[in-house]
Amino acid sequence: MVTESAQATSTRPFALLQAIENRARAVAQGRSAGFETEKEWTGMTFRVGSELYIADRNSIREIMIPVPFAPLPGSKPWLVGVANVRGQLIPVTDLAGFAGLAPVNLDRETRLIRVNHERNPVGLLVNEVRGFRRIREADREATPHESALRAWVRGSYQVDRVLCLHVDLHALVESTLFLDAAAG
């Protein structure tokens, strides 16, 4: 049996849209009245040496195949040079070398991650980018894990059944260790 309101809404599209909106508002009010939504964020997974990391999507401006760069004399070995990316000169850092690991070998999987930072636009060479993933806060691991970038690790998550360390790229590029790139 079809109710009178259902018949009325089926012949009047605007009334149908209003009914859908009213139901959606009722559901939203029910959530705010005590139902907690699951917290999620989007991160990008990448490999440095043998370690897997995840960084917040908002801290990444761009992922690209490494572009040619000019070496910077008098800099630490991990500051491999400066690159011209669409008219902007950015320093390029070998993230593995910075972390004290074997330097990144430039190959088919190597990527340059441009950090989305106003004051410190920088490119980070990594061994591989694995892609973007939706991360649930509920998947956060309680125990800290050792890492070459431990000073900037903010936790760890199970991503596709693999442990990834959550690295804060903004804190990394703002750190005095990172900014002190002069040799000697």
C-alpha positions in Angstrom: 0.0 0.0 0.0 1.4 3.4 -1.0 0.8 6.2 1.5 -0.6 9.6 0.4 2.7 11.4 1.1 4.7 8.8 -1.0 2.2 9.4 -3.9 2.5 13.2 -3.5 6.3 13.1 -3.5 6.5 10.8 -6.6 4.5 13.3 -8.7 6.4 16.4 -7.3 10.2 16.1 -7.6 10.8 19.1 -5.4 8.7 17.5 -2.6 10.8 14.4 -3.0 14.0 16.3 -2.6 12.7 18.0 0.5 11.8 14.7 2.0 15.3 13.3 1.3 16.9 16.4 2.8 14.7 16.1 5.9 15.7 12.5 6.4 19.4 13.4 6.0 19.1 16.2 8.6 17.5 13.8 11.0 20.3 11.3 10.6 22.9 14.0 11.0 21.2 15.2 14.2 21.2 11.7 15.5 25.0 11.4 15.1 25.6 14.7 16.9 23.4 13.5 19.7 25.9 10.8 20.8 26.9 8.7 17.8 30.6 9.3 17.2 31.8 9.1 13.6 35.1 7.2 12.9 38.1 9.6 12.5 40.0 9.1 9.3 42.7 10.9 7.4 44.4 10.5 4.0 48.1 9.7 3.8 50.6 8.9 1.2 52.8 5.8 1.8 56.4 5.7 0.6 59.6 3.8 1.2 63.0 5.1 2.4 65.5 2.3 2.4 63.7 -0.7 3.8 61.3 1.4 6.0 57.8 2.2 5.1 56.4 5.6 6.0 53.1 7.5 5.7 52.7 11.2 5.6 49.6 13.4 5.8 48.3 14.2 2.3 48.1 17.9 3.1 51.9 18.0 3.8 52.6 17.0 0.2 52.3 19.4 -2.7 53.3 17.0 -5.5 54.9 13.6 -6.3 57.0 13.5 -9.4 59.7 11.7 -11.3 63.0 13.3 -10.2 64.0 16.2 -12.4 67.6 17.1 -13.2 69.3 19.0 -10.4 72.5 21.0 -10.0 74.9 20.0 -7.2 75.4 22.5 -4.3 79.1 22.8 -3.4 79.8 23.0 0.3 76.7 21.2 1.3 76.2 18.0 3.2 76.1 14.8 1.0 72.4 14.3 1.6 71.6 17.7 0.1 72.1 16.5 -3.4 71.3 19.7 -5.3 68.8 22.3 -6.4 66.2 21.7 -9.1 64.1 24.0 -11.2 60.5 22.9 -10.8 58.1 25.0 -13.0 60.3 28.1 -12.5 60.8 27.6 -8.7 64.2 26.6 -7.4 63.9 24.0 -4.7 66.6 22.1 -2.7 66.6 18.4 -3.2 67.3 16.2 -0.2 68.1 12.5 -0.3 65.8 11.4 2.6 67.6 8.1 3.1 71.0 9.8 3.2 69.7 12.4 5.6 68.4 9.5 7.8 71.9 7.9 7.8 70.9 5.1 5.5 72.4 4.2 2.1 71.7 7.0 -0.4 68.7 6.6 -2.8 69.7 5.1 -6.1 68.0 6.9 -8.9 65.9 4.2 -10.7 62.4 3.6 -12.1 60.8 3.7 -8.7 62.5 6.7 -7.3 60.3 9.7 -6.7 60.6 13.3 -5.6 58.1 14.4 -3.0 57.6 18.2 -3.0 56.7 19.1 0.6 53.8 21.6 0.9 55.5 24.1 3.1 55.4 27.9 2.6 58.8 28.8 4.1 60.7 25.7 3.2 59.8 24.4 -0.2 61.9 21.3 -0.6 62.0 18.1 -2.6 62.6 14.8 -0.9 64.1 11.9 -2.9 62.5 8.6 -1.7 63.1 5.0 -3.0 59.4 4.5 -3.9 55.9 5.9 -3.5 53.2 3.4 -2.9 50.2 5.7 -3.1 47.5 7.3 -1.1 45.5 5.5 1.6 42.6 6.3 3.9 43.8 5.8 7.4 41.5 5.1 10.4 42.7 6.4 13.7 41.5 3.1 15.2 44.4 1.3 13.3 47.0 3.3 15.2 49.6 1.1 16.9 50.2 1.7 20.5 53.9 0.7 20.7 56.5 3.0 19.2 58.8 1.5 16.6 62.5 2.3 15.9 63.1 4.3 12.8 65.9 6.2 11.1 63.6 9.2 11.2 62.4 8.6 14.8 62.6 12.3 15.8 59.8 13.0 13.3 57.7 9.8 13.7 54.3 10.5 15.3 53.1 6.9 15.5 52.5 3.9 13.3 49.6 2.4 11.5 48.7 -0.9 9.8 48.3 -0.1 6.1 47.4 -3.0 3.8 48.6 -5.3 6.6 52.0 -3.6 6.7 53.3 -1.4 9.4 53.9 2.2 8.2 55.5 4.9 10.4 53.6 8.2 10.4 56.2 10.9 9.7 55.5 14.6 10.2 57.1 16.2 7.1 56.5 19.8 8.3 58.4 19.1 11.5 61.1 17.4 9.5 61.7 20.4 7.1 61.5 22.9 10.0 64.1 21.0 12.2 67.5 22.5 12.8 69.1 19.2 11.7 67.4 19.5 8.3 68.1 23.2 7.9 71.8 22.9 8.8 72.9 21.6 5.4 76.2 23.3 5.1 79.2 20.9 5.2 81.9 21.3 7.7 
